[in-house]
Amino acid sequence: MLLATPAVGDVAGLTGIPYSVAAPVLGLIWLISLGAGGSRLAWITGAGVEEYRRVIKISLYVFGGVAIVSYILKAQFARSLFVALLPIGTLALLFTRWTARGWLNHMRTRGKYLTSCAVVGPKDQAARVISDLRHHKDAGFSPTCVCLLGDEQSEASTELSGVPVYTPSRLLESFDEFEAVVATEGLPSGYLRTLAWNLEGSSTSLVVTPRVMDIVGPRLHYTDAPGVSMMHVEIPQFSGWKYAIKRIFDIVFSILALIVLSPVFLVTALLIKKEDRGPVIFRQQRVGRFGEPFTIHKFRSMSIDAESKIQKLIDDAGGQALFFKLDHDPRMTRIGAVLRRFSIDELPQFWTVLKGDMSIVGPRPQMAREVAEYLPAYKRRLLAKPGITGLWQVCGRSDLSPEDGMRLDLRYVENWSPITDLTIVAKTVTTVFKSSGAY
């Protein structure tokens, strides 16, 4: 595209620079800028949206600089660069990074390319961090030892959550055994600074898990003043321009999905009807945003009398109604098992999204009996529309405990952004094909 500009032929502009020279030079500047801008730092690859933000920001800076230089030198190639190379190149970069991240996270789930780390902190917090790092492999850390504090150190056994317990003195002597130290919340004043001093001269990095564990991304801002550092936390907003963008995305995505997937709808409907002659669509009352009830639509994956058997199954399972699921639900039909495995039963929900009762991404839609068991903090998940997919689906689906699933939903509700939604949608594709946690 850069080589074919009728107005100027093979010349970039009044400067006389050929496109065959200008294009490679621009590409080299772009790549160098991506590296210098920190888009390849290890701590932002594999998880979160910071890597994508940096790619977009650096790309805009590079092309902004090109536009300024082009104007000063009276070069004529800036317009074609902006029209073609900026969007195409940036999208190609994002796709490449997303593909590489998918491969990296796949390898991490197999125990490869993980950063060995020591976890330092109070016993309860250390155990939680160890559990989180094991469950969320995309964070990229593998706990190899743990160091507790004060009396907890003397009272501890030789292991915590299957990880060897080191004394503080042994920890200081063993920095070469791991690549990072993960410090939890609850450390005494000055301990973190002393720990950083002891790491000087080593290749071991220091990572801190903040007290604001479920507040992430753009809501956190740091400022430094003489003698004091402060973290500013933005109050969550549940209306405004972001929600307008979210609704537009929901409408466009659901219309496209309904059109593209229409053959799947037809085949699925025929298979369900052929199996037991029952209704194809399952309708059920769920609780939506602000506690308003709505009707959800799904392909029927269970027997016709499934609803009449639910309470007995809950009672047999111990009476836990919140996030109730069975590994092998006896109400499931043969076709239904396949639909559930690949989440095909969820496809009619695109119609519910188009109507405005649901969103593409959001908390898991729940029934009134489940909402009745909410703790006060859990009710905040009702501040957002329920979604077809969400953090709960890309982080374990039905394999999650009710507490973990609820924590992820709350984390999403208070921290979501348009980029977060796009990331979750992309991860959902991989999760569905792997069919882990689907039952």
Secondary structure, 3 states (H helix, E strand, C coil): CCCCECCCECECECCCCEHHHHHHHHHHHHHHHHHHCCCCCHHHCCCCCHHHHHHHHHHHHHHHHHHHHHHHHCECCHHHHHHHHHHHHHHHHHHHHHHHHHHHHHHHHCCCCCEEEEEECCHHHHHHHHHHHHHCHHHCEEEEEEECCHHHHHHCCCEECCEEEECHHHHHHCHHHCCEEEECCCCCCCHHHHHHHHHCCCCCEEEECCCCCCCCHHHEEEEEECCEEEEEECCCCCCCHHHHHHHHHHHHHHHHHHHHCHHHHHHHHHHHHHHHCCCCEEEEEEECHHHCEEEEEEECCECCCHHHHHHHHHHHCCCCCCCCCCCCCCCECHHHHHHHHCCHHHCCHHHHHHHCCCEEECCCCECHHHHCCCCHHHHHHHHCCCEEECHHHHCCHHHCCHHHHHHHHHHHHHHCCHHHHHHHHHHHHHHHHHCCCCC
